Amino acid sequence: MNKKKSGKIVGILGLQGAYQKHIDMLDQLSVKTLLIRYPEEIDKCDAIIFPGGESTTMSKLIDNMGLREKLKNFSGPKFGTCAGAILLSEYCDDERVNTLANVPINTKRNAYGRQIESFVTEIQLSNEHNHTPFPAVFIRAPDLVIINNDVEVLAEYKKKSVLVKYKNILLSSFHPELTNDIRIHKLFINLIELE
Amino acid sequence: MDKSKFDVKVGLAEMLKGGVIMDVTNSEQAKIAEDAGAVAVMALERIPSDIRADGGVARMSNPKMIKEIQDIVSIPVMAKCRIGHFAEAQILEAMEIDFIDESEVLTPADETNHVWKHDFKVPFVCGCRNLGEALRRIGEGAAMIRTKGEAGSGNIVEAVRHMRTVQSDIKKLTVLQDDEIMAVAKDMGAPFHLVKQVAKEGKLPVPNFAAGGVATPADASLMMQLGAETVFVGSGIFKSEDPAARAKAIVQAVTYYDDPKKLAEISASLKDAMRGIEISEIPENERLAERGW
């Protein structure tokens, strides 16, 4: 942990997956990060990122390692990408994933198909006035199905919600951490500053 | 466009980091692997230790068996093709396999050339023993590298040798000046632009996983501490006395690889690991790691 300009600490769930890519993004924004693998580490964080990876693997480790209650009840901002979004959703169509039920959306795993259907495309972010498209990387991506009108859609792709916000939680079905575009991470950091 | 195609391939490898990829030979084993928390399964007809025992030509697995495994798990499914056997790779791609392992565990089909992996939409992983071999495979389009180890041996010594070699090859590159890199690229037999990139960044351009000989949680921890980003376990799980418990333990060992107390806890209740073979007992012409060029 280096000395960074903001005092806020963003925890990154470090059980499995692309957690290092999120740390690299936050380094660019001079935000302090802490890898979370033990329950007590959650208490030190002001916000938590749930990275991409395999949702079944992370779901099992969350339970086996006693992290479930603390992660579920953590009230600061949360950001879930791909598998991380599945973990934060109300309900997942795959019974093997035990979600934390923080956001009223249903997730469908691998909704776009197997790896051969993975793709990169450009999407528009609805909260921005400039219209520079965001390079969205979809890897065996889930579908985010909104079941409550309080969920705000920040980006769509082919009429599917791909970036959504609910209270202080941000979910994306794609991987902003795999690009060099820091806008979505910045958006998340703004949520922390608002707390 | 090609760049984004490659990014999507490497993207899946990124998602598999910090996990365990398990060899499975049928849908029951695939289920056990997934329940234990594997990030992916490798579908193959015979695990390496049985291939070693049975002899004969080892080929791509039967598509029917691969399909059964695809149907039962939701995690990515990988499968192996023979080195240079692009027709097997085409079939695996048509089956929408998530990752193809062009593997020395199977009998090579081409003793000069590997598959030109850029032609495929499906990502490939390839084995290596040193940096030159890793960069040749990446040059051909591999989106993930794994050190070879000695598959089916239950002995970690070769995996350690290969991982240490790759890491030390990388370290040596980082202290070179620009005018020294061409000569090194020539010696390594590796593409110049990749050698230059590694010299500059101090790491491989794609994720680097470990394979070949992992049998215990401690083995998994060792490989992670040596720089592996994920661990492949082949014979180690289903040749042990307690596959389900061992699979779960190795998954946890990869997450907590740097916490010896936790590793002691994780390992405590396990029964016997697979027996394992001393490498010198394997005749040189039967050592799988020697395959690949």
Interface residues (C-beta under 8 A of the other chain):
Chain A: G14 L15 Q16 G17 A18 Y19 Q20 K21 R37 G52 G53 E54 T56 T57 K60 L61 N64 M65 C82 A83 D94 R96 R109 N110 G113 R114 Q115 I116 S118 F119 V120 V137 I139 R140 H175 L178
Chain B: S4 D7 V8 G11 L12 E14 M15 L16 K17 G18 G19 E34 D35 A36 G37 A38 V39 A40 S74 I75 P76 E93 E96 I97 D98 F99 K121 V122 P123 K248 V251 Q252 V254 T255 Y256
